[in-house]
């Protein structure tokens, strides 16, 4: 696996904070399926499922399978 550095991070403010919260939740329990990992955010399961459906992510995959772009799309889809 190769890590590609981005010249800038395209998220700012609340979006950036939400991105890192979601990423932390996913990778703290990276062997769990995505739906279960995201439960630690304290959001209702129905809301998590709705957001995953909106961004076309299978709730049964593991978070480690998501690309950086898909993680950013997921964080933008969640609203506080």
PyMOL Python script that loads the backbone (N, CA, C, O; Angstrom):
from pymol import cmd

cmd.read_pdbstr("""\
ATOM      1  N   UNK A   1       0.845  -1.172   0.000  1.00  0.00           N
ATOM      2  CA  UNK A   1       0.000   0.000   0.000  1.00  0.00           C
ATOM      3  C   UNK A   1       0.892   1.237   0.000  1.00  0.00           C
ATOM      4  O   UNK A   1       1.905   1.291   0.698  1.00  0.00           O
ATOM      5  N   UNK A   2       0.504   2.210  -0.780  1.00  0.00           N
ATOM      6  CA  UNK A   2       1.288   3.431  -0.888  1.00  0.00           C
ATOM      7  C   UNK A   2       0.462   4.609  -0.395  1.00  0.00           C
ATOM      8  O   UNK A   2      -0.720   4.727  -0.720  1.00  0.00           O
ATOM      9  N   UNK A   3       1.081   5.472   0.385  1.00  0.00           N
ATOM     10  CA  UNK A   3       0.408   6.649   0.920  1.00  0.00           C
ATOM     11  C   UNK A   3       0.709   7.839   0.029  1.00  0.00           C
ATOM     12  O   UNK A   3       1.867   8.176  -0.218  1.00  0.00           O
ATOM     13  N   UNK A   4      -0.355   8.470  -0.448  1.00  0.00           N
ATOM     14  CA  UNK A   4      -0.190   9.635  -1.319  1.00  0.00           C
ATOM     15  C   UNK A   4      -0.498  10.900  -0.516  1.00  0.00           C
ATOM     16  O   UNK A   4      -1.601  11.044   0.013  1.00  0.00           O
ATOM     17  N   UNK A   5       0.459  11.806  -0.424  1.00  0.00           N
ATOM     18  CA  UNK A   5       0.257  13.046   0.313  1.00  0.00           C
ATOM     19  C   UNK A   5      -0.498  14.044  -0.552  1.00  0.00           C
ATOM     20  O   UNK A   5      -0.201  14.211  -1.735  1.00  0.00           O
ATOM     21  N   UNK A   6      -1.471  14.701   0.053  1.00  0.00           N
ATOM     22  CA  UNK A   6      -2.244  15.723  -0.642  1.00  0.00           C
ATOM     23  C   UNK A   6      -1.592  17.080  -0.369  1.00  0.00           C
ATOM     24  O   UNK A   6      -1.127  17.328   0.743  1.00  0.00           O
ATOM     25  N   UNK A   7      -1.556  17.961  -1.376  1.00  0.00           N
ATOM     26  CA  UNK A   7      -0.945  19.274  -1.169  1.00  0.00           C
ATOM     27  C   UNK A   7      -1.732  20.140  -0.184  1.00  0.00           C
ATOM     28  O   UNK A   7      -1.164  21.041   0.433  1.00  0.00           O
ATOM     29  N   UNK A   8      -3.038  19.879  -0.030  1.00  0.00           N
ATOM     30  CA  UNK A   8      -3.871  20.593   0.928  1.00  0.00           C
ATOM     31  C   UNK A   8      -5.028  19.688   1.322  1.00  0.00           C
ATOM     32  O   UNK A   8      -5.369  18.746   0.607  1.00  0.00           O
ATOM     33  N   UNK A   9      -5.622  19.985   2.462  1.00  0.00           N
ATOM     34  CA  UNK A   9      -6.765  19.199   2.918  1.00  0.00           C
ATOM     35  C   UNK A   9      -8.014  19.968   2.542  1.00  0.00           C
ATOM     36  O   UNK A   9      -8.184  21.105   2.982  1.00  0.00           O
ATOM     37  N   UNK A  10      -8.900  19.383   1.736  1.00  0.00           N
ATOM     38  CA  UNK A  10     -10.035  20.132   1.189  1.00  0.00           C
ATOM     39  C   UNK A  10     -11.170  20.433   2.172  1.00  0.00           C
ATOM     40  O   UNK A  10     -12.105  21.145   1.807  1.00  0.00           O
ATOM     41  N   UNK A  11     -11.121  19.921   3.397  1.00  0.00           N
ATOM     42  CA  UNK A  11     -12.174  20.180   4.373  1.00  0.00           C
ATOM     43  C   UNK A  11     -11.681  21.201   5.389  1.00  0.00           C
ATOM     44  O   UNK A  11     -10.510  21.200   5.767  1.00  0.00           O
ATOM     45  N   UNK A  12     -12.571  22.059   5.822  1.00  0.00           N
ATOM     46  CA  UNK A  12     -12.225  23.106   6.800  1.00  0.00           C
ATOM     47  C   UNK A  12     -13.267  23.147   7.906  1.00  0.00           C
ATOM     48  O   UNK A  12     -14.403  22.712   7.718  1.00  0.00           O
ATOM     49  N   UNK A  13     -12.879  23.663   9.038  1.00  0.00           N
ATOM     50  CA  UNK A  13     -13.797  23.912  10.150  1.00  0.00           C
ATOM     51  C   UNK A  13     -14.534  22.683  10.635  1.00  0.00           C
ATOM     52  O   UNK A  13     -13.930  21.657  10.948  1.00  0.00           O
ATOM     53  N   UNK A  14     -15.858  22.805  10.692  1.00  0.00           N
ATOM     54  CA  UNK A  14     -16.701  21.723  11.219  1.00  0.00           C
ATOM     55  C   UNK A  14     -16.593  20.462  10.364  1.00  0.00           C
ATOM     56  O   UNK A  14     -16.633  19.350  10.892  1.00  0.00           O
ATOM     57  N   UNK A  15     -16.456  20.628   9.046  1.00  0.00           N
ATOM     58  CA  UNK A  15     -16.312  19.452   8.166  1.00  0.00           C
ATOM     59  C   UNK A  15     -15.040  18.687   8.497  1.00  0.00           C
ATOM     60  O   UNK A  15     -15.042  17.457   8.531  1.00  0.00           O
ATOM     61  N   UNK A  16     -13.957  19.412   8.740  1.00  0.00           N
ATOM     62  CA  UNK A  16     -12.685  18.769   9.075  1.00  0.00           C
ATOM     63  C   UNK A  16     -12.796  18.038  10.412  1.00  0.00           C
ATOM     64  O   UNK A  16     -12.338  16.903  10.545  1.00  0.00           O
ATOM     65  N   UNK A  17     -13.395  18.681  11.383  1.00  0.00           N
ATOM     66  CA  UNK A  17     -13.566  18.067  12.698  1.00  0.00           C
ATOM     67  C   UNK A  17     -14.409  16.797  12.606  1.00  0.00           C
ATOM     68  O   UNK A  17     -14.076  15.779  13.211  1.00  0.00           O
ATOM     69  N   UNK A  18     -15.504  16.865  11.841  1.00  0.00           N
ATOM     70  CA  UNK A  18     -16.372  15.703  11.654  1.00  0.00           C
ATOM     71  C   UNK A  18     -15.629  14.575  10.932  1.00  0.00           C
ATOM     72  O   UNK A  18     -15.791  13.403  11.272  1.00  0.00           O
ATOM     73  N   UNK A  19     -14.816  14.933   9.936  1.00  0.00           N
ATOM     74  CA  UNK A  19     -14.029  13.938   9.209  1.00  0.00           C
ATOM     75  C   UNK A  19     -13.134  13.159  10.171  1.00  0.00           C
ATOM     76  O   UNK A  19     -13.090  11.929  10.126  1.00  0.00           O
ATOM     77  N   UNK A  20     -12.419  13.879  11.045  1.00  0.00           N
ATOM     78  CA  UNK A  20     -11.509  13.195  11.954  1.00  0.00           C
ATOM     79  C   UNK A  20     -12.255  12.389  13.019  1.00  0.00           C
ATOM     80  O   UNK A  20     -11.759  11.351  13.458  1.00  0.00           O
ATOM     81  N   UNK A  21     -13.438  12.848  13.443  1.00  0.00           N
ATOM     82  CA  UNK A  21     -14.246  12.067  14.392  1.00  0.00           C
ATOM     83  C   UNK A  21     -14.701  10.753  13.764  1.00  0.00           C
ATOM     84  O   UNK A  21     -14.630   9.693  14.385  1.00  0.00           O
ATOM     85  N   UNK A  22     -15.163  10.843  12.534  1.00  0.00           N
ATOM     86  CA  UNK A  22     -15.625   9.641  11.823  1.00  0.00           C
ATOM     87  C   UNK A  22     -14.462   8.692  11.553  1.00  0.00           C
ATOM     88  O   UNK A  22     -14.582   7.484  11.759  1.00  0.00           O
ATOM     89  N   UNK A  23     -13.354   9.231  11.098  1.00  0.00           N
ATOM     90  CA  UNK A  23     -12.173   8.404  10.824  1.00  0.00           C
ATOM     91  C   UNK A  23     -11.675   7.722  12.093  1.00  0.00           C
ATOM     92  O   UNK A  23     -11.310   6.546  12.070  1.00  0.00           O
ATOM     93  N   UNK A  24     -11.662   8.456  13.190  1.00  0.00           N
ATOM     94  CA  UNK A  24     -11.231   7.887  14.477  1.00  0.00           C
ATOM     95  C   UNK A  24     -12.171   6.746  14.875  1.00  0.00           C
ATOM     96  O   UNK A  24     -11.710   5.683  15.291  1.00  0.00           O
ATOM     97  N   UNK A  25     -13.479   6.958  14.751  1.00  0.00           N
ATOM     98  CA  UNK A  25     -14.453   5.916  15.112  1.00  0.00           C
ATOM     99  C   UNK A  25     -14.245   4.662  14.268  1.00  0.00           C
ATOM    100  O   UNK A  25     -14.330   3.543  14.775  1.00  0.00           O
ATOM    101  N   UNK A  26     -13.975   4.851  12.996  1.00  0.00           N
ATOM    102  CA  UNK A  26     -13.791   3.718  12.088  1.00  0.00           C
ATOM    103  C   UNK A  26     -12.510   2.948  12.421  1.00  0.00           C
ATOM    104  O   UNK A  26     -12.526   1.718  12.469  1.00  0.00           O
ATOM    105  N   UNK A  27     -11.413   3.654  12.648  1.00  0.00           N
ATOM    106  CA  UNK A  27     -10.130   2.969  12.813  1.00  0.00           C
ATOM    107  C   UNK A  27      -9.812   2.557  14.239  1.00  0.00           C
ATOM    108  O   UNK A  27      -8.852   1.819  14.461  1.00  0.00           O
ATOM    109  N   UNK A  28     -10.596   3.016  15.216  1.00  0.00           N
ATOM    110  CA  UNK A  28     -10.406   2.507  16.570  1.00  0.00           C
ATOM    111  C   UNK A  28     -10.879   1.063  16.664  1.00  0.00           C
ATOM    112  O   UNK A  28     -10.419   0.295  17.510  1.00  0.00           O
ATOM    113  N   UNK A  29     -11.792   0.714  15.793  1.00  0.00           N
ATOM    114  CA  UNK A  29     -12.304  -0.661  15.777  1.00  0.00           C
ATOM    115  C   UNK A  29     -12.350  -1.152  14.335  1.00  0.00           C
ATOM    116  O   UNK A  29     -13.406  -1.526  13.824  1.00  0.00           O
ATOM    117  N   UNK A  30     -11.202  -1.143  13.698  1.00  0.00           N
ATOM    118  CA  UNK A  30     -11.194  -1.368  12.252  1.00  0.00           C
ATOM    119  C   UNK A  30     -11.587  -2.768  11.807  1.00  0.00           C
ATOM    120  O   UNK A  30     -11.827  -2.976  10.618  1.00  0.00           O
ATOM    121  N   UNK A  31     -11.662  -3.725  12.704  1.00  0.00           N
ATOM    122  CA  UNK A  31     -12.108  -5.058  12.300  1.00  0.00           C
ATOM    123  C   UNK A  31     -13.623  -5.197  12.376  1.00  0.00           C
ATOM    124  O   UNK A  31     -14.173  -6.221  11.970  1.00  0.00           O
ATOM    125  N   UNK A  32     -14.297  -4.179  12.890  1.00  0.00           N
ATOM    126  CA  UNK A  32     -15.754  -4.195  12.918  1.00  0.00           C
ATOM    127  C   UNK A  32     -16.287  -3.737  11.566  1.00  0.00           C
ATOM    128  O   UNK A  32     -15.597  -3.060  10.805  1.00  0.00           O
ATOM    129  N   UNK A  33     -17.527  -4.120  11.283  1.00  0.00           N
ATOM    130  CA  UNK A  33     -18.143  -3.600  10.061  1.00  0.00           C
ATOM    131  C   UNK A  33     -18.422  -2.111  10.270  1.00  0.00           C
ATOM    132  O   UNK A  33     -18.532  -1.633  11.399  1.00  0.00           O
ATOM    133  N   UNK A  34     -18.530  -1.409   9.176  1.00  0.00           N
ATOM    134  CA  UNK A  34     -18.655   0.044   9.203  1.00  0.00           C
ATOM    135  C   UNK A  34     -19.836   0.512  10.057  1.00  0.00           C
ATOM    136  O   UNK A  34     -19.690   1.430  10.863  1.00  0.00           O
ATOM    137  N   UNK A  35     -20.983  -0.103   9.888  1.00  0.00           N
ATOM    138  CA  UNK A  35     -22.163   0.297  10.650  1.00  0.00           C
ATOM    139  C   UNK A  35     -21.893   0.237  12.152  1.00  0.00           C
ATOM    140  O   UNK A  35     -22.234   1.172  12.876  1.00  0.00           O
ATOM    141  N   UNK A  36     -21.295  -0.835  12.621  1.00  0.00           N
ATOM    142  CA  UNK A  36     -21.007  -0.978  14.051  1.00  0.00           C
ATOM    143  C   UNK A  36     -19.950   0.016  14.520  1.00  0.00           C
ATOM    144  O   UNK A  36     -20.037   0.521  15.639  1.00  0.00           O
ATOM    145  N   UNK A  37     -18.973   0.299  13.702  1.00  0.00           N
ATOM    146  CA  UNK A  37     -17.942   1.271  14.065  1.00  0.00           C
ATOM    147  C   UNK A  37     -18.535   2.662  14.243  1.00  0.00           C
ATOM    148  O   UNK A  37     -18.166   3.392  15.163  1.00  0.00           O
ATOM    149  N   UNK A  38     -19.451   3.018  13.360  1.00  0.00           N
ATOM    150  CA  UNK A  38     -20.031   4.362  13.396  1.00  0.00           C
ATOM    151  C   UNK A  38     -21.037   4.549  14.534  1.00  0.00           C
ATOM    152  O   UNK A  38     -21.396   5.683  14.850  1.00  0.00           O
ATOM    153  N   UNK A  39     -21.488   3.484  15.142  1.00  0.00           N
ATOM    154  CA  UNK A  39     -22.401   3.595  16.290  1.00  0.00           C
ATOM    155  C   UNK A  39     -21.742   4.355  17.438  1.00  0.00           C
ATOM    156  O   UNK A  39     -22.432   4.986  18.238  1.00  0.00           O
ATOM    157  N   UNK A  40     -20.421   4.302  17.525  1.00  0.00           N
ATOM    158  CA  UNK A  40     -19.714   4.989  18.605  1.00  0.00           C
ATOM    159  C   UNK A  40     -19.816   6.513  18.502  1.00  0.00           C
ATOM    160  O   UNK A  40     -19.428   7.224  19.428  1.00  0.00           O
ATOM    161  N   UNK A  41     -20.336   7.015  17.378  1.00  0.00           N
ATOM    162  CA  UNK A  41     -20.537   8.459  17.224  1.00  0.00           C
ATOM    163  C   UNK A  41     -21.742   8.954  18.019  1.00  0.00           C
ATOM    164  O   UNK A  41     -21.928  10.158  18.197  1.00  0.00           O
ATOM    165  N   UNK A  42     -22.559   8.009  18.497  1.00  0.00           N
ATOM    166  CA  UNK A  42     -23.734   8.373  19.273  1.00  0.00           C
ATOM    167  C   UNK A  42     -24.937   8.765  18.436  1.00  0.00           C
ATOM    168  O   UNK A  42     -25.904   9.318  18.959  1.00  0.00           O
ATOM    169  N   UNK A  43     -24.887   8.487  17.151  1.00  0.00           N
ATOM    170  CA  UNK A  43     -26.006   8.781  16.251  1.00  0.00           C
ATOM    171  C   UNK A  43     -26.945   7.578  16.225  1.00  0.00           C
ATOM    172  O   UNK A  43     -26.501   6.447  16.424  1.00  0.00           O
ATOM    173  N   UNK A  44     -28.241   7.806  15.983  1.00  0.00           N
ATOM    174  CA  UNK A  44     -29.171   6.673  15.849  1.00  0.00           C
ATOM    175  C   UNK A  44     -28.795   5.782  14.660  1.00  0.00           C
ATOM    176  O   UNK A  44     -28.341   6.274  13.627  1.00  0.00           O
ATOM    177  N   UNK A  45     -28.984   4.502  14.812  1.00  0.00           N
ATOM    178  CA  UNK A  45     -28.629   3.534  13.765  1.00  0.00           C
ATOM    179  C   UNK A  45     -29.343   3.869  12.458  1.00  0.00           C
ATOM    180  O   UNK A  45     -28.757   3.756  11.381  1.00  0.00           O
ATOM    181  N   UNK A  46     -30.592   4.276  12.551  1.00  0.00           N
ATOM    182  CA  UNK A  46     -31.342   4.636  11.352  1.00  0.00           C
ATOM    183  C   UNK A  46     -30.699   5.785  10.592  1.00  0.00           C
ATOM    184  O   UNK A  46     -30.664   5.777   9.361  1.00  0.00           O
ATOM    185  N   UNK A  47     -30.193   6.768  11.315  1.00  0.00           N
ATOM    186  CA  UNK A  47     -29.523   7.905  10.668  1.00  0.00           C
ATOM    187  C   UNK A  47     -28.224   7.454  10.002  1.00  0.00           C
ATOM    188  O   UNK A  47     -27.913   7.888   8.893  1.00  0.00           O
ATOM    189  N   UNK A  48     -27.472   6.593  10.665  1.00  0.00           N
ATOM    190  CA  UNK A  48     -26.220   6.087  10.100  1.00  0.00           C
ATOM    191  C   UNK A  48     -26.513   5.312   8.813  1.00  0.00           C
ATOM    192  O   UNK A  48     -25.839   5.497   7.800  1.00  0.00           O
ATOM    193  N   UNK A  49     -27.526   4.443   8.865  1.00  0.00           N
ATOM    194  CA  UNK A  49     -27.893   3.671   7.679  1.00  0.00           C
ATOM    195  C   UNK A  49     -28.328   4.574   6.534  1.00  0.00           C
ATOM    196  O   UNK A  49     -27.994   4.321   5.376  1.00  0.00           O
ATOM    197  N   UNK A  50     -29.070   5.621   6.854  1.00  0.00           N
ATOM    198  CA  UNK A  50     -29.537   6.565   5.835  1.00  0.00           C
ATOM    199  C   UNK A  50     -28.364   7.276   5.160  1.00  0.00           C
ATOM    200  O   UNK A  50     -28.338   7.422   3.938  1.00  0.00           O
ATOM    201  N   UNK A  51     -27.392   7.719   5.968  1.00  0.00           N
ATOM    202  CA  UNK A  51     -26.218   8.413   5.423  1.00  0.00           C
ATOM    203  C   UNK A  51     -25.404   7.463   4.552  1.00  0.00           C
ATOM    204  O   UNK A  51     -24.961   7.848   3.470  1.00  0.00           O
ATOM    205  N   UNK A  52     -25.200   6.231   5.005  1.00  0.00           N
ATOM    206  CA  UNK A  52     -24.438   5.258   4.220  1.00  0.00           C
ATOM    207  C   UNK A  52     -25.122   4.968   2.892  1.00  0.00           C
ATOM    208  O   UNK A  52     -24.459   4.824   1.865  1.00  0.00           O
ATOM    209  N   UNK A  53     -26.443   4.882   2.911  1.00  0.00           N
ATOM    210  CA  UNK A  53     -27.191   4.651   1.679  1.00  0.00           C
ATOM    211  C   UNK A  53     -27.050   5.851   0.743  1.00  0.00           C
ATOM    212  O   UNK A  53     -26.881   5.688  -0.466  1.00  0.00           O
ATOM    213  N   UNK A  54     -27.120   7.052   1.308  1.00  0.00           N
ATOM    214  CA  UNK A  54     -27.017   8.292   0.526  1.00  0.00           C
ATOM    215  C   UNK A  54     -25.700   8.372  -0.238  1.00  0.00           C
ATOM    216  O   UNK A  54     -25.667   8.845  -1.374  1.00  0.00           O
ATOM    217  N   UNK A  55     -24.616   7.911   0.382  1.00  0.00           N
ATOM    218  CA  UNK A  55     -23.296   7.984  -0.261  1.00  0.00           C
ATOM    219  C   UNK A  55     -22.893   6.646  -0.900  1.00  0.00           C
ATOM    220  O   UNK A  55     -21.741   6.460  -1.292  1.00  0.00           O
ATOM    221  N   UNK A  56     -23.841   5.731  -0.996  1.00  0.00           N
ATOM    222  CA  UNK A  56     -23.634   4.435  -1.661  1.00  0.00           C
ATOM    223  C   UNK A  56     -22.471   3.636  -1.068  1.00  0.00           C
ATOM    224  O   UNK A  56     -21.583   3.170  -1.782  1.00  0.00           O
ATOM    225  N   UNK A  57     -22.505   3.492   0.267  1.00  0.00           N
ATOM    226  CA  UNK A  57     -21.500   2.677   0.967  1.00  0.00           C
ATOM    227  C   UNK A  57     -22.231   1.531   1.641  1.00  0.00           C
ATOM    228  O   UNK A  57     -23.209   1.748   2.356  1.00  0.00           O
ATOM    229  N   UNK A  58     -21.764   0.320   1.419  1.00  0.00           N
ATOM    230  CA  UNK A  58     -22.328  -0.872   2.043  1.00  0.00           C
ATOM    231  C   UNK A  58     -22.035  -0.825   3.547  1.00  0.00           C
ATOM    232  O   UNK A  58     -20.869  -0.761   3.936  1.00  0.00           O
ATOM    233  N   UNK A  59     -23.064  -0.856   4.398  1.00  0.00           N
ATOM    234  CA  UNK A  59     -22.833  -0.804   5.843  1.00  0.00           C
ATOM    235  C   UNK A  59     -22.124  -2.040   6.391  1.00  0.00           C
ATOM    236  O   UNK A  59     -21.671  -2.035   7.536  1.00  0.00           O
ATOM    237  N   UNK A  60     -22.025  -3.095   5.587  1.00  0.00           N
ATOM    238  CA  UNK A  60     -21.409  -4.336   6.045  1.00  0.00           C
ATOM    239  C   UNK A  60     -19.900  -4.415   5.739  1.00  0.00           C
ATOM    240  O   UNK A  60     -19.244  -5.372   6.151  1.00  0.00           O
ATOM    241  N   UNK A  61     -19.350  -3.430   5.029  1.00  0.00           N
ATOM    242  CA  UNK A  61     -17.905  -3.485   4.753  1.00  0.00           C
ATOM    243  C   UNK A  61     -17.121  -2.967   5.956  1.00  0.00           C
ATOM    244  O   UNK A  61     -17.689  -2.372   6.872  1.00  0.00           O
ATOM    245  N   UNK A  62     -15.856  -3.194   5.940  1.00  0.00           N
ATOM    246  CA  UNK A  62     -14.983  -2.685   6.995  1.00  0.00           C
ATOM    247  C   UNK A  62     -14.465  -1.310   6.566  1.00  0.00           C
ATOM    248  O   UNK A  62     -14.179  -1.076   5.392  1.00  0.00           O
ATOM    249  N   UNK A  63     -14.352  -0.418   7.535  1.00  0.00           N
ATOM    250  CA  UNK A  63     -13.943   0.947   7.254  1.00  0.00           C
ATOM    251  C   UNK A  63     -12.596   1.062   6.576  1.00  0.00           C
ATOM    252  O   UNK A  63     -12.357   2.011   5.829  1.00  0.00           O
ATOM    253  N   UNK A  64     -11.717   0.118   6.823  1.00  0.00           N
ATOM    254  CA  UNK A  64     -10.381   0.146   6.221  1.00  0.00           C
ATOM    255  C   UNK A  64     -10.418   0.011   4.703  1.00  0.00           C
ATOM    256  O   UNK A  64      -9.425   0.283   4.028  1.00  0.00           O
ATOM    257  N   UNK A  65     -11.559  -0.405   4.168  1.00  0.00           N
ATOM    258  CA  UNK A  65     -11.704  -0.568   2.719  1.00  0.00           C
ATOM    259  C   UNK A  65     -12.056   0.741   2.004  1.00  0.00           C
ATOM    260  O   UNK A  65     -12.023   0.807   0.775  1.00  0.00           O
ATOM    261  N   UNK A  66     -12.394   1.784   2.778  1.00  0.00           N
ATOM    262  CA  UNK A  66     -12.805   3.046   2.173  1.00  0.00           C
ATOM    263  C   UNK A  66     -11.609   3.886   1.733  1.00  0.00           C
ATOM    264  O   UNK A  66     -10.589   3.947   2.420  1.00  0.00           O
ATOM    265  N   UNK A  67     -11.751   4.518   0.597  1.00  0.00           N
ATOM    266  CA  UNK A  67     -10.708   5.435   0.120  1.00  0.00           C
ATOM    267  C   UNK A  67     -10.837   6.762   0.869  1.00  0.00           C
ATOM    268  O   UNK A  67     -11.856   7.023   1.510  1.00  0.00           O
ATOM    269  N   UNK A  68      -9.811   7.588   0.786  1.00  0.00           N
ATOM    270  CA  UNK A  68      -9.846   8.906   1.402  1.00  0.00           C
ATOM    271  C   UNK A  68     -11.010   9.722   0.843  1.00  0.00           C
ATOM    272  O   UNK A  68     -11.695  10.425   1.586  1.00  0.00           O
ATOM    273  N   UNK A  69     -11.226   9.627  -0.450  1.00  0.00           N
ATOM    274  CA  UNK A  69     -12.316  10.370  -1.081  1.00  0.00           C
ATOM    275  C   UNK A  69     -13.673   9.929  -0.535  1.00  0.00           C
ATOM    276  O   UNK A  69     -14.555  10.753  -0.294  1.00  0.00           O
ATOM    277  N   UNK A  70     -13.827   8.612  -0.343  1.00  0.00           N
ATOM    278  CA  UNK A  70     -15.096   8.092   0.174  1.00  0.00           C
ATOM    279  C   UNK A  70     -15.275   8.496   1.641  1.00  0.00           C
ATOM    280  O   UNK A  70     -16.395   8.773   2.069  1.00  0.00           O
ATOM    281  N   UNK A  71     -14.186   8.532   2.414  1.00  0.00           N
ATOM    282  CA  UNK A  71     -14.269   8.991   3.803  1.00  0.00           C
ATOM    283  C   UNK A  71     -14.694  10.456   3.862  1.00  0.00           C
ATOM    284  O   UNK A  71     -15.496  10.834   4.716  1.00  0.00           O
ATOM    285  N   UNK A  72     -14.166  11.276   2.968  1.00  0.00           N
ATOM    286  CA  UNK A  72     -14.551  12.686   2.935  1.00  0.00           C
ATOM    287  C   UNK A  72     -16.008  12.837   2.530  1.00  0.00           C
ATOM    288  O   UNK A  72     -16.726  13.667   3.089  1.00  0.00           O
ATOM    289  N   UNK A  73     -16.446  12.047   1.569  1.00  0.00           N
ATOM    290  CA  UNK A  73     -17.843  12.079   1.133  1.00  0.00           C
ATOM    291  C   UNK A  73     -18.764  11.675   2.290  1.00  0.00           C
ATOM    292  O   UNK A  73     -19.823  12.271   2.484  1.00  0.00           O
ATOM    293  N   UNK A  74     -18.352  10.659   3.056  1.00  0.00           N
ATOM    294  CA  UNK A  74     -19.126  10.211   4.196  1.00  0.00           C
ATOM    295  C   UNK A  74     -19.209  11.301   5.255  1.00  0.00           C
ATOM    296  O   UNK A  74     -20.280  11.545   5.809  1.00  0.00           O
ATOM    297  N   UNK A  75     -18.102  11.950   5.537  1.00  0.00           N
ATOM    298  CA  UNK A  75     -18.120  12.989   6.576  1.00  0.00           C
ATOM    299  C   UNK A  75     -18.957  14.192   6.149  1.00  0.00           C
ATOM    300  O   UNK A  75     -19.585  14.834   6.991  1.00  0.00           O
ATOM    301  N   UNK A  76     -18.975  14.501   4.872  1.00  0.00           N
ATOM    302  CA  UNK A  76     -19.814  15.606   4.384  1.00  0.00           C
ATOM    303  C   UNK A  76     -21.294  15.246   4.483  1.00  0.00           C
ATOM    304  O   UNK A  76     -22.130  16.132   4.661  1.00  0.00           O
ATOM    305  N   UNK A  77     -21.632  13.967   4.370  1.00  0.00           N
ATOM    306  CA  UNK A  77     -23.024  13.531   4.388  1.00  0.00           C
ATOM    307  C   UNK A  77     -23.615  13.575   5.800  1.00  0.00           C
ATOM    308  O   UNK A  77     -24.827  13.724   5.956  1.00  0.00           O
ATOM    309  N   UNK A  78     -22.774  13.448   6.824  1.00  0.00           N
ATOM    310  CA  UNK A  78     -23.242  13.548   8.201  1.00  0.00           C
ATOM    311  C   UNK A  78     -23.383  15.027   8.537  1.00  0.00           C
ATOM    312  O   UNK A  78     -22.514  15.834   8.207  1.00  0.00           O
ATOM    313  N   UNK A  79     -24.476  15.372   9.191  1.00  0.00           N
ATOM    314  CA  UNK A  79     -24.644  16.754   9.661  1.00  0.00           C
ATOM    315  C   UNK A  79     -24.845  16.716  11.148  1.00  0.00           C
ATOM    316  O   UNK A  79     -25.427  15.774  11.684  1.00  0.00           O
ATOM    317  N   UNK A  80     -24.374  17.721  11.803  1.00  0.00           N
ATOM    318  CA  UNK A  80     -24.514  17.791  13.277  1.00  0.00           C
ATOM    319  C   UNK A  80     -25.910  18.204  13.683  1.00  0.00           C
ATOM    320  O   UNK A  80     -26.200  18.312  14.875  1.00  0.00           O
TER     321      UNK A  80
END
""", "prot")
cmd.dss("prot")
cmd.show_as("cartoon", "prot")
cmd.util.cbc("prot")
cmd.orient("prot")
